[in-house]
Amino acid sequence: MLNPQKLQETIEVCRRILSDRAQFDRAERDYKLEIAGNIAGALQAVKAGADLDEPLKKAFGKPNNLTSWRTNGVFRQWAGEHPEQARRALEPFTRPDLPVEGRVDRFFAEFPESVVSGLGMRLMLASFFSFGSDPTRLVQYRSSAFKMAEPLLGWPVPARDLSPGATYRHHLAFVQQLETELREAGLEIRDTLDAQSLLWWLTKSDHADCVRWRGESAAGTRAEETRERSAPSRPSAELEALVDRFVTRCAYPSPAQEADLTARQEFAAILAEDALEILDWDRVKAIASTGKYGAPGPQSGFNRYINQVGDEGRERLRDSIRHLLYADEPLERRLDDLLDGDYRVPGFGESLATKFLSIVDDERVLPIFVTSGAKGKLALMRHTALALPTSVEGTRGERAVRTNDLLRERLEPFFGGDTYGMKEFLYWLNEQQGEEGEDEAERIAALAERLFVDAAWLEEVIELLRERKQLIFYGPPGTGKTYIAREIMRFLAKEESRRSVVQFHPNYSYEDFVHGYRPTTREDGALSYELKPGPLVRLADAAREAGRGSEHVMIIDEINRGNLPKIFGELLYLLEYRDDEITLMYGEEGVPFALPENLLIIGTMNTADRSVALVDAALRRRFHFVPLFPGESPLEGFLEQWLEAHHPEMRWVAGVVDRLNEKLRDRFGPHLQLGHSHFVKSDLTNQALERIWRYDVMPFLEDQLFGQEEELALFTLDALRHEPTSDDPAEGVPADA
């Protein structure tokens, strides 16, 4: 039996919803019947022994919003690779003689958990095919709707030892009971699909009646006078286009993202309710500190609490974790109890609490760990395509839960229960803001034009950087390596907080770059030493906290002037294996460190100082090496183009420099050429050129030709500018030029 008081409220709200039957059908029923027809086509192909790829593609395609496209993609891929096993998994749904729970259990038996894991996600997929076999009698499982509605109406939680099929039957019985109660109350309920559609409306709609039915505060969501009775708002065409763009560009899920999803399962086992009594506190600290499945930021206070308190303090922390994750109270109440109430523990704040929740309840809680701030849920809600409110009121717990639920409900049509995919999309979407809708290829083309390099080359360099996460520009001095690196850094990381520039030198150390102990003065005036993060750790922490959608870039200028194995230390391993974690030298035992996927490193290397061939082989394997040499792509013609744009009267200088570099290549090889940066000056004149040649160029040449005065005379400005060749921009330059 359902709770009589809540049932009566449900009946009245549903009566008002059904007063406009046409709107109800458009919003919740018609498209589901279309989806069911497409699923039926796939099941018919199973019966006929036909190829499944196209029927599955159609079943999972538009207007389907019942399953997540990540799940759709991996299922189709598995079915393509294992067609006979896929037929055996789907064949039970073509058998009306089988009990529905038997169909689901047989599907689970044939469909490997290694392809799609987690009861909720697998049940969503099984119920999808079950729904297609009989849409008016069988329901589509969506954990968020059932987890909200069943407790409100007093329906019991399914026993943990139930089979998947029996669990599905338990949820189906809830909808059928609701169907019976609504029909007996006089509502025109045609079938189970009507009852499920009303249930989804109650759990998703922004209408004030539904908000009150859910027990949520309407404050801050939308002005009450604008709350007409409305369907759960449908995603806009703009949002649909953005999701398609995200899927195409980001190839979600990447191997690193799959590793995150695997890590969540491991963490969930550690935080399972029956495992809390035997918690391994080092593993709890690892979950708190790792960037896997999202970074909650530095958790030194939490780790310090575990290390310093005794058994009584740890027992208090255990109780707080248990209450947060498993207490029989609304989620916002549990959060408030932890953040501001009786279960508060030093160092256990909102970001870590939300990470724990997103691990245990991954179908409801997005792994976006804060409500406020540049990467918080409120900021992510502000994109116009989401059409969500810009403010939410209430307690800290209420605001955290309401913003989470608004984002999840908006994106469920595209991602189903894949909250991790929603987070990745939202971070990516946040990165697109401020570009005024400009396509990245167009932005790359504009940057290439400013840099006077080929757009295809620049696009390839950015792809190389994103592929391996680190590259090195190498070549003679003055070829614009650092300048191009800085422009790419600004292109990828728009905010100053997402950038860092360091320069290596012979005395630069691991402690300078990664982290090390620094002298500090205590309050009593005594000298002590404190472990301080270096620029790499600081930027890595910022990148991890911001999420993969926010690229952070570090430039290491003059990278080959440092002792690279000594400076990088164990990070040489992490440069190659971004998915792995290690404990850093000086790091706390049990607190892992990893280089996040969105941290990109650009090095610059002057080959006049040290040939690239002499670079440590281990480092060469971890970096892409991109050459920048005068007269070769992408710098071929650079100086001439720049002078034509800025000082057309000085265009002839490009021919002089070309002839100089031709002589230098013949005499010394490619690494001792003269770079164009000497001449890329806003105030370049004949007089300025004379000074540059006298005080910059000639000293450089004298170093190479010491004691060879006759040969050195061939490299003077006067000698070179009056040595014309065919197609030479310097040809015909007057003697007084």
N, C-alpha and C positions, 0 to 999 in steps of 0.2 A: 504493500500500500504506500501511496505517496503522502507526504505531509499535507493534511487537509487545509491548513491556513495558507501555505504557500501555493497549493494547488488552486485554491479559489482565486488568488491573485493572478496566477498564470492564466486561468480561464478568461478572466476579464481583459487582460492585456491581449491575449490571442483573439478574443472577440473583436477588439478594435482593429487589430492588424487585418483580420479577414473581412472587415467592412469594405475594403477596396480589393476585391478578389483579383481583378485584372493586374493591379500593381504587384500583388503578392505573387501571381504566376510569373510575371515578367522577371521579378527579382530573384525568385528562389526555385521555381519549379521547371519552367520551360527549358532552360539551358541544361538542367540536370538530365532531363529526358533525352536531350540531344546527345549528351555525353554517354548515357546508357546505350543509345543506339549504336554509337561508335564502338563501345566495348563489346556489344553483342556481335558486331562484325568480326572482331578479333577472335571471339569464342567460336564463331562459325568456321573461321579459318582453321582453328584447332581441330574441330570435328571433321573437316574436309581433308585434313592433312596438307593444307596449302602452306606456302611460305608465310611466316608471321611478321616479317619486318614492316611492311607497309600497313597492314591492319593495326599493329601495335603503335606505329607512328601516328596513325589517324586517331586511335583511341586516346593516346596521351596528348594529342594536339588540341588546338583551340576548339571549343571553349572550355576545355578541361581545367578546372581549378581545384579538383578533389585530391590531387597528389602533387608532390613537389617535382619540379622538372629535373632536379638532381637524381631523385629516385627513379624517375621515368628513364633518364639516360642510362643509368647503370643497369636497369632491368633489361632495356632493349639490347644493350651491348652483351649482357650475359645470355639472353635468349638467342642472339645471333651466333655466339660462340658455342652454345650448348642447346641446339634446337630440340633435340629429343627430350632432354630433361625439362626444358621449358614447356613442351607439350604435356608431359606428365604432371607438371605443376598446375597447369591451367585446365587440364581435362576434367577435374572434379567439378568445375563451375559450369560444365556443359551437362551435368547429371542432376536433373531435378529430383531423381529418386533418392539421392543422398541427403541426409540431414545437413543443414547449413554448417553446423559445427564440424562435421566430418569433412566437408569441402575445404574449410579453412585449415584444419589440421593436416590434411594431405598436401595442401599447398606449402605449408611450413616445412613439411618433411622433405619436399623436393627442392625448395628454393633455399640455397645456402645462406647462412647468416653472415658469411664473409662478404657477400655482395651488398646486402642491406642489413644492418644490425639494429637491434633495439626492438622490443615488443611493439611499441607504438608505431614506428615507421613500417614495420613488416605487416602489422594488422591493418594499417591504412591501405597498403597495397593489396592485401588479400581481400579486404572489404570492397575495394574498387572493382575487382572482377566479380565479386559476389553481387554487388549492386547492379552491375551490367546484366547479370543473368535474370534479375527480377526487380526492377527499380521501384515498383509500387509496394513491395512487401519487405525488401531488405535494405539495410541502411549503410551509408558510407561512414566509416569510423574516422573521427577527427578528435584526437585526445583533448584538445583545448576546450571544445564544446562540451564534451561529456564530463570532463573533470570539473567544469564550472556548474553545469546544470544538475548533475545527479546529487551532489551533496545538498544543493539548495532545496531540491524537492524531496529529500529524505531517502533517496535510493541507496542501498548499501554498496560499499566498495567491494569489487570482486575479490574473491579469495586468491591469495598468491599462488596456491598450488593448482589453480585451474589451467587446463590446456589452452592454447591460443583460441581454438574453436569455441570452447566453453566460455572464455572471456568475451568473445564476440557475441555469443548467444546472450550473455548477461546484459550487455549494452543494448542489444536488439530488443530484449524483453522490456527494458526501461522505456524505449520509444513506443513500443506496442502498448504498454500500460498507459502512457500519456495519451496515445491515440484513443484508447477506450474511454478514458476519463473525459477528454474533450468532446467526444461524440455523445456520451451520456449527458453532458451538460448542454446539449442542444446545438453545438457548433457543427457546421457542415464540413466534416472531415472525410475526404474521399478515400484516403488510403494512408499507409505508413509514410509515404513520401511527404504528404502534407504535414504530418506530425513532426517529422525530422526537419522540414523546412521552417516550421514555426520555431522549433528548438534553436536552429541556427540564427534565426532572426532575433530571438530573445538574447542570445549570447553575444551578438555582434553589433546590433543596431545602436546608433547614437541617440535615438529617440528617448525623451525623458522617462517614459514609462519603462523602457527596457533597462535604462541605466539604474532606475530605482529598483527594478526587479532583481538586478544583479547585486544590489546593496552597495553600489558605488556612489561616490559624490559627483553630482553633475557640475560642481563648481569648476570653472576654468576650462571646460570643454567646449561649450558653445552657448551663446546667450539663449536663455530659456524661451524668449519670444520667437526665436528663429527655429525652435524645435517642432516643426510640423511632423505629423506622423509620416515616417519615411522608412524606406527599406535600408538595410545596411548598404552604405554608399558603395557603388561599384568603382573599381579603379579606372582612372582616366586613360585615354589613348596615349597621352604623353608618358604616363608611368609605365604602361605596357611597352612602349617603344624603348624606354630607358632600360627596363629589365632585359629586353632582347639584346640591347647593345652591350650590357654588362656580360651576358652569357657568351656572346660572340667574342668580345675582346679579352675577357679574363679567363676563358676556358675553365670555368668553375665546374667541379672542384679540381684544383691542381694537386700534384703529389703532396705538397706541403700542407694543403688544406685537408687532404685525406688523412695525413698523419695527425693533424689536430683532432679530427673526428675519432680516430682510433684512441688517441690519448684520453679523450673524454670518457670512453668506455672504461679504460683502466682507472681513471680517477673515480668514476661512479662506483666501481667495486670497492674502492678504499673507503668511500663515504656512505656506503650502503648502511641502512638502519641496523641490520644485524651484525655489521662489522664495527660499529662505533665503540663497542665495549673493549675491543682489542686493537684500538688505533695505534698505528706506528707513527709516532709524532714526527719523525724525520720525513716520512712520506707526506704527511700533512703540510710540513714546511715546504717541501718540494712543490706541491700543488700551488701553494700560495705564491711562491717566488718564480716559478717557471712561466715562460711566455706561451707555452703550449695551451691551446684552447683559450687564448686571450690572456693579455697581461693586465693584472690589476694594479700595476705600479709597484714600486719598492715596498716591501712588507717587513722592514727591519723591526718595527715595533711588535708585530705579531710574532716574529721569530724570536725576538728577545724575551717576550713573555713566556713562550714555551721553554726556552733555555733556562730561565732564571727562577720561575715559580716551582714550588714543590708539587707533590701529588694532589694536594687539595686544590691548588690553582688550576692544574690540568683537568681535574674533575669538573671544575666550574666551566672551563672551556668546552669540555665534552658535552655538558648539559646545554650550553648555549648553541653548539652545533646541532645537537639533536632537536632542540626546540625550533631553531630556524628552519631546518629541513623537513621535519616530520610531525610537528605539533598539529593537532586537529583544530587549527584556527585559520582564519583568512590569511593569505600571504602578506598583505600589508600590515596586519597586526603583528605577525611574527617578526617582520623587519623592524617595526617600531620598537618592539620589545628588545631586540638586539642593539639597535642604534641608540635608543634613548631610555630604555626601560630596565627592568630587573635582570635581563640577561646580557647586559653590556659588559664587554671584556676589553681591556686595553689593547689597542692595535688591531681590533677586529672591526673594521669599518665597512662602509657601504660597498666599496669596490670588491673586497674579498668576499663579503657575504653574498653579493650577486654572482660572483664566479662560482661559489659553492652551489647556489641555487640553480644556475644554468647547467651545471654538471648533472645534478640529480633530477631536475625537472626540465630537460632540454627541449621538450615540445611546447613549453609555455614561456620559459625565461630566456630572453636573448642574451648572448654573452657580450653585452654592452654594459659596463660595470658601474657607470655613474649616471646620475640624472642631469646634473648641470655641467658646465664647462664646454670647451670647444668641441670635444668628442662625446659629449653626453647625449642622452636620449632627447632632451629638449632641443638641443641644437640640430640634431639629425631630423627632427620632425618639421623643421622650418622650410625644407625644400618645397617649392610650390606644387610640384607634381604629386606630392603625397596628400595635399589638401587636408592637413591635420591642424588642430589648434596650436597656437604658439605659446600657450601658457597652461599650466595645470596647478591647481591649488590643493592644499591638504597637508597632512603630516609628511614627514620624510618618506615613510613607508608607502603612504597612499600615492604620493607623487611618483615614486619609483615604479610602483606596480601599474599605475594608470598609463604612464608614458610607455612602459613596456608593452602593455596590452594594446594600446592604440597602434603602435608600430607593427606589432605582430598581426593584428586583425587586418590592417591595410595590405600587408604583403602575403597573407595566407593564400589568396587566389593564385599567386605565382609560385610560392615556395612550399605550400602545404604546411607540414609541421617542421620544416627544416629551419629552425631559428638561427643556426650558424650561417646558413646561406643568406638569411635576411640581414644579419650583421655585416657580412662581407659586402653585400650590395649597398647597404646604407653608408658604409665607410667609403666605398667607391663613389657613390652618388655625392657625398659631401665633397669629395675631391673635384668633382666636375663643376661645382658652383663657382661663380666668378669668372668662368670662361665665356659667358654670354652665348652659350650654345655653340661655340666654335669647335669644329672637329679637331682632334689632336693632329691629324695629318696636315690640316691647314695651319695650325700653330707651328708645327715643325717646319713647314715651308716658309712661314714668315721669319722664323728664327734663322733658317739657312740663308735667307736673303740678307738679313742683317750681318751675318757672319761671312758672307761672300763664299759659301761652300755649297756643294751640291746637296739638295734636299734628300735624295735617295741615300747618300752617304751618311748624313746626319741621322736619318731614321734607322739605318742599320746599326749605327753606334749605340743609339738608345735601346734598340732591341738586344744588342750584345750585352749591354750593361744590365738590363732586366733579366737576361737569361742566366748569366753566371754571377751576377750581383757585384762584380768588381772588374775593372779594366784599367789599363795603363796607357796613356798617350806617351809615345817616345819619339825622340828626334833631336836635331840640333837645337842649340839655344835660340830663343827669339822667334820660334815658329808658331807662337800663340797657343801652346798646349794648356797653360794655366788659364788663359782667357777663355778658350773654348770650354774647358772643364767648368769654369765658374758660370758660364752662360747655360750650360746643360744643367748644372746644379740648380740655378734659379728657375729654369723651365720645369724641372721635376718637383722641386720643393719650394713652393711659393713663399712660405713664411720663413722668417729668419730663424725661428726656433727649430726648424727642421734641417738646418744646415750647420756644418762645421768645417773649418779649414785648419789643417796643421801642416807644419813643414818639418821634415826629418833632417837631422844633421848627425855628425859622428857621435856626439854625446847624448843623443836622444835615447831614452830607455823605455823598457816595459812599464816601469812605474810612472813615467810621464804620459804614456799613451793609453794604457789599460787602467790600472789602478795601483796605488802604492801608499806607503805611510809617509805622512807629511808632518813636519814639526808644527805644533800649535801651543799657545800659551793658555794654561788653565786659569780659572778665576783667582787662584791664590798666587798667580805669577810664576808658577813652576812650568818648566818646559815638558811637554809630553808629545807623543806621536799618535796621529789619528789616520785611519785608513780612508783615503779620499779617492773617488772615482776619477779616472782620466777622461779625456774627450771622447774616446771610443765608447766606454761604458755609459757615459751620460747620454750620448746620442742613441745608443742601442736601447737604453731604457725608455727614452722618449718615443722611439719608433715602435717599440713593443706595446707601449701603453696606447699609442694612437691607433694601432691596427693596420692591417695590410693595405688598406685603401690609401694610406698616407705615406708617400715615399719620402724618406729622409736620406740625405746625401752628405757624405764626407769626402773632402778633397785632401789627399796627402801629396803635398807639393814636394818635389825633389826626393821622391820615395827611395831612390837608389843610393842616397847619401847616408842613409842610416844602416845599422847592422840589423837587417830585416829579421832573421830568425830570432835574434835576441829581443827585438822590440815586440814582435808579434807573439812569441812564446807559443803557448798551447792554442792560441787563436788561429794559427796556421791550419789546424785541424778543422776549426769551425768555419773558416772561409770556404772550405770545400764541402763540408757536411752541415748545411744550415739547419737541417732537421734534428740534429743531435744536440745534446747538452753535456757540459762538463763542469766540474768545479774548478774555478779559477785559482791560480796561485794567490795566496792571501785570502781566498774566499772562505766563507763559512762552510764547514762540512755539511753536506746534505742540502745545500742551497745551490741549485744548478744555474748555469748561465748559457745562453745561446745567442747567436747573432740572428736577429729577426729577418724575415724575408724582405721586408720593406726598407732595410738599411742597405744603401748602395754606396760603393766606394770607388772613387776615381783617383788614380795616381798619375803623376807626371814625372817624366824621367828624361834628363838630358843625356843623350848618348855621347856627347863630347866628354862628359865626366867618366862614364862607365858604359861599355858596350852592353846592349841587351843580352848578348850571348853569355855574359858573365853573371847574369842574375841567377840566384839560387834556383835550381830545377824545381824544387817544391813550390816556390812562389810562382814560377812560370806556369805551372799546371793549374794554378788557382785564379789567374788573371787572364782576361783577353788582352792582347797587346795590339794597339792601334797606332800605325806609323803616321807621323806628320813631318814630311820633308819638303823643302823648297823645290818647286818645279814638278812635284808629283801630286796626284790626286790625294786629298781634296784641295791642296793649296796651289795647284797649277793655275796661274793667272790671277791669284788672289791680289797681289800688290797692285797690279795694273787696274783691276776692277775697283779697288779701294781708292786709288788715286783718281781714277776717272770720276768717281762719285763725289770725292771731297776736294781734290786739288787737280783738276784736269790739266792745268798748265804745267804740272810736275809729272805727268804721266810717263815721260821719258825715263824717270828714275828706275822704273821697273825693269827696263832693258839693261840698265847698268848693273843692277843687282843680279839679274839672270846671268850676265856674262861673268860676273865675279864668281858666282856659285859654280858655273861650268868649269872655270879654272880650278876652283878649290876641289871639286869632285875628281878632276883628273889628277890633281897633285896629292890629295890626302884621303880620298874616299868620301862617302856621303855624310859622315857624322860631323865634319868640321865645316859646314856651310854657314852662310850668314842668314839669319832669320829676318822676316819682314818687319818684326815689331819695332826695330830701330827707326823705321820710316813712317809708321802709322801714328802720325802726330797731327793734332788739330792745327798747329801753327807752322806746318812745314813750308819753308821758303828756300830759295837758293842759299841764303846766308845760314839758315838753320841746317841745311844739308851739309854745307862745308864743315860746320862744327861737329855734326854727327860723324862725318867721315874721319875728321882729324882726331877726335877724342874717344870715339867708340870703335869704329871699324879698324883703323890703322893699328891701335894697340892690340886688338885681337889678332890681326895678321902678323904683327911683329912677334907675338908669342910663338906662332907657327913657323916663321921664317927668320928666326933670330940669326943675325950675322950674314944673311943672304940679301944684301942691299940691292943688287941688280934685279933679282927676281921680285923683290918687294916693290920696286918702282913700277912694275907692270900692273899693280893693284891700286894705284892711286886713283882718286876720283877723276882727275883730268885725263889720265890715260884710258880709263874704261869708257868714259862717256863719249869719246871721239874714236871709238873702235866699232863702227856700225856693222851690222850683219843684216841679211834679208829678213823682212818681217819684224824688224827690230823697232820698238817704239822710240828708241833713242836715235835712230838714224836721222841725219840731217839736223841734229841739235846744233845751234850756233855756238861758236867758241866761247861766247860770253854768257851762255845759258847758265 
